[in-house]
Amino acid sequence: MTPATGDPHDPRSAPAPVGAGLPANAAPDPPEPAPKSPRWRRWVVEIGIFVAIFFAIQAWMARDVPAGAAPDFATIAADGRPLSLAEWRAAHPGEAVGVYFWADWCPICTAQQGTIDGVQADYPVLTVAMQSGGAPAVEKVLAERGLAWATAIDAEGRIAQTYGLRGVPAFVIVDPAGQIRSVSLGYTTGWGLRARLWWAGLQI
């Protein structure tokens, strides 16, 4: 007698084993990979990390720069005449000024001199030649490079030390009231310097 259909004791009515119906050498389809994040999101995250690291390094390097009033200094210019920050600021009343520290032996300063040359054509910038020799040596360097900069001599690095600077290049922005508004260390873009000088000029 044929057993009734659906008899639990009939092996023919047991559920088919997993993989039944597949060829003997076939494997189940692999699971679909998880969708990837859009590429622009990864770029935003990477850029954000880079910017955060950049500003963290800037803040660490500028940790000794004094807050508040920019320290005045008196020295001689590359042309041998007396020069002070107070005198320079008085010649540009109501304007933000830049104080740019550089050295003739600094390769980054050399790479950035075109940027500084362009900025000082639009804004008052007093440059400070740190540990680059006396006035005749600095004047020779400026002439060889074709730079018509107003340059203060800081042969022993004392002015840079007063500003808490540990290296060059460094660009200090002083607002019309004589307060330090920002300090940029290392290579800096021209548009970034112009934006900072413009903003500092509004701080009256």
Secondary structure, 3 states (H helix, E strand, C coil): CCCCCCCCCCHHHCCCCCCCCCCCCCCCCCCCCCCCCCHHHHHHHHHHHHHHHHHHHHHHHCCCCCCCECCCCEEEECCCCEEEHHHHHHCCCCCCEEEEEECCCCHHHHHHHHHHHHHCCCCCEEEEEECCCCHHHHHHHHHHHCCCCCEEEECCCHHHHHCCCCCCCEEEEECCCCEEEEEEECCCCHHHHHHHHHHHHCCC
